[in-house]
Amino acid sequence: MAAALTICGCGGETPDAPEAEVKSVSINPLQQVQTVQVGLEDVKRRDIYEGIISPYVEELCFSENGIFLEYQVSLGDTVRRGDTLAVTDVSAYREQAESLQEQIDELTRKYVYEIATRDNSLKICELELEETYKLIDLTEYMKDNYTQLCINAGNLVSRMDRLELEKKHLTESYELELPYLQEQLADCQKKMRSNVIKAPFDGTVVELQPAVSGNRVSKETPMVVLADTARYLAVGDYVTRRAAEKAERIYVFMNGEEYDAEYIPMDQKVYSALMAKQLTPYSSFELHPSEPLEYGHMVRIVVQHESRWQVLVVPGLAVQQEGARKYCYRKGPQGREKVYLETGLYDGLNYEVLSGLQEGDEVYID
């Protein structure tokens, strides 16, 4: 602090008197020296992020590209799991399914007819062959009609073999073509059923993509945003999956309470879309509170990487650096003593002391 002292003459004023001289004097305050005692404390290395309490929210898309037909809900509606939220025009799939069913029916009808025709011919051949064999038994050996009867029997056997071969080829062709058509039909019917958006859980509709009947919609475009108000998330700054998986503990601090939190990895497609739009990614953590929480409440998300319990610590303000070595000044019998330290975990406030100090030592904080 500087004080200005003005020295003035005591006599009367005279025209020739010199101007009074002004002097500045600097007054240094007393230097404050503070010491703290080294003791046992917990040390926790952690990252702290700002966040907000939000319901679980899911973006819902159609499973296939299609022509939008209608929403069956409105913004703010409460829905139950399985309720239909939006539908597309499936007339094209319906026509395709009808055509495939007609092909299957025709293929089956034709197959049944062809097999039945050949079975009938086989029965006729069997009867004729049976009669021919009887006639052969009754005919004198090597007579003219005997030879002809044997030729007839051989022709009947050949015809029966050919009919059996035709049946085999018909069956193979049918068994090859039918499953293919049935698979196409099943896929088409699945698209008819699945190209709607159904609620995967009980919740509230919080957003609807603007769309009118006849618009072409993509399976990549979220059409409905549904919030599950029975679940609580803390949504905040982005935390990498690696950091979260290696964390010792993740919790949310709110109103003086700690709530254990479960990290929810961000979908890679969502992350890529945000980055492509130069938007900031975020991370979500699910809470399981015993009582309802207030949505929109600001919280702190704590990712605790490592901790030490009741270890010797020294304040970070007391520690100084000398090259790669750390040291502090300890209060000794002769005053300050420079002590080199081996430190462990640092939580932003305190260092874990591995060697150099003992419990009860006093260190200087300048």
Disulfide bonds with the S-S distance in Angstrom:
none
